[in-house]
């Protein structure tokens, strides 16, 4: 039985180019949640809720387009 070598180049680890967009995606999700909660709870700051929703939608569209683009250019194994 052969075990997988985690140090091999074929290992499923994100490269530096893939890690940055994922970090950006997660950071924008957190910002959208914080803005949305602040806008929903604080009196007179309802506009923050709408900004949070806009950031969330833009972030999801960005990630969808990025994964769609990277799926086309992924080399066959």
N, C-alpha and C positions, 0 to 999 in steps of 0.2 A: 504494500500500500504506500502510495506516494503522498507526502505532506506538502502543503503549499509553502513556498518561501516568501515571507513577507517583505524581504529586501529585493525581490526581483522587480525588474521594470514593468512586468505585466500585472503587478499588484494593483488593486482597485483603490488607489489613494488619489485625492484631488491634488492637482498640480498647483503651483503658485498662481497661475492664471485663472484657475477655477475657484480658488479659495477666496479671492478678493470679491467677486460678484456675489458669492454666497454670503459673505460677511456683510456686504452692503445690503443685500436682501433682508437678512435678519435684523439689521440695525433699523432699516426703514419700517419693518413690521412693528418693532418695539416703539418707534417714534409715533407711528399711526395709532397704536393702542393707547399710548400715553395722551396724545392729543385728543383722541376720541373720548376717553374717560374724563379728562379735564373739561372738555366741552359739554359733556352730558351732565356732569355733577355741579360745576361752578355756575352760579347764577350770572347771566349776562355774557357768557363766553360760548354761546352756542355755535359761533362761527368756527371755533376750534374743532368741534365735532365734524363739521363739513370739510375742514382742511384735513383732518385725520382720515376721513373716508376717501378724499381725493388722493392722498399719499398712498393709502392702501391699494386703491385701484391702479394707480400708476405703477406701483411696485409689482403687483401681480402681472400686469401687462408686460413690464420689463422682463420679468423672470420667464414668462411664457415665450416671449420672442427670443430670449437668449437660449432657452433649452431647445426651441425649435431650430434655431440657427446652428447650434452645436451638434444637433443630431444629424444634420445633413452633412457635416464635415468630419464626422467621426470615421476614422479608418476601419476597414474590415479586419478582423483577426484571422 
